[in-house]
Amino acid sequence: MIKRQKYGDEIAKAEILIEALPYIKKFSGATVVIKYGGNAMIDCKIKKMVMQDIVLLKYVGLNPVVVHGGGPDINKMLESLNIESKFINGLRVTDEKTMEVVEMVLTGKINKEIVSMLNEIGGKAIGISGKDGKLLVAEKDTANGDIGFVGKIEEVNIDVIKMMLDKGFIPVIAPCAVGKDGKTYNVNADTAAGRIAEALKAEKFILLTDVEGILSDVNDKSSVISRIDLDAAKELMATEKITGGMIPKLKCCIQAVENGVKRAHIIDGRLTHSLLLEIFTDEGIGTMIGKECFDDDNL
Ligand SMILES: NC(=[NH2+])NCCC[C@H](N)C(=O)O
């Protein structure tokens, strides 16, 4: 007993590790596709922690695959080049010049920054874009009229990712796609991540967002729905409880789970170590979506 008091804090830490043990076992060798974006990409401290989490995942035997968004860098660069940004229904009108800048920033700056950070922490990361190995093949998305080089993903070729995973690397993917016409297309990073997770038949598709998760009461941030099955998620989708930016995110998750991803998770990237908390604790911290849910299927 004396021992327990004296080492209480240390024992609590060990208990955290023990809570993680079943998940480390369960997810050993599993592929986890992480969409990295939002505030977790902007705040320097959080950024570093996300990178640490990813490297830790790798070292404990999971296979993280990172798909990143654009963040504020694209706007900044366009501004500094005096290229005006126009949006239609939240989508950037992407002419050839804009596309060039988008690709430059995504693949040349953001992608390489992430790769460097992961490598610095001790991971082995390789950065590619959806053009490499024809990972993402797109067609012009005309759902909102002709808004230029905005692509709809038509094909996903995961050979290049498999090759990297086989050799122990962490793939880091910029959401640029090659068009069937040979041109470069800008694709939505959430959608790209979801489609890659499907093609990999990933164990998990995790969206790092700037919200707590899916809320059962939009006005109450503490009302996070912890787990939800596919049918209930689809029902929820049709209600006004799902609003704004959450609509495409939940859609993406539903599609991923329908197409073979075991679990999709919407978690708060503003929270430190949210990835580890979601994956290695029983309760998690965000919303988990699965085909069936499951109060007792943790293990
Ligand atoms: N939001 C939740 N209820 N998450 C539960 C996560 C359970 C477990 N750690 C897993 O990753 O499968």
The ligand as a Tripos MOL2 file, in Angstrom:
@<TRIPOS>MOLECULE
LIG
   12    11     1     0     0
SMALL
NO_CHARGES

@<TRIPOS>ATOM
      1 N1        -15.3520    7.3510  -30.1820 N.pl3     1 LIG1
      2 C1        -15.2540    6.1430  -29.6540 C.2       1 LIG1
      3 N2        -16.2560    5.5960  -28.9750 N.2       1 LIG1
      4 N3        -14.1190    5.4710  -29.8260 N.pl3     1 LIG1
      5 C2        -13.8770    4.1850  -29.3120 C.3       1 LIG1
      6 C3        -12.5560    3.7110  -29.7470 C.3       1 LIG1
      7 C4        -12.3340    2.2930  -29.3290 C.3       1 LIG1
      8 C5        -11.0070    1.7720  -29.7410 C.3       1 LIG1
      9 N4         -9.9570    2.4950  -29.1420 N.3       1 LIG1
     10 C6        -10.8590    1.7550  -31.2370 C.2       1 LIG1
     11 O1        -10.1100    2.5170  -31.7800 O.co2     1 LIG1
     12 O2        -11.4770    0.9650  -31.8960 O.co2     1 LIG1
@<TRIPOS>BOND
     1     1     2 1
     2     2     3 2
     3     2     4 1
     4     4     5 1
     5     5     6 1
     6     6     7 1
     7     7     8 1
     8     8     9 1
     9     8    10 1
    10    10    11 2
    11    10    12 1
@<TRIPOS>SUBSTRUCTURE
     1 LIG1         1 GROUP 0 **** ****
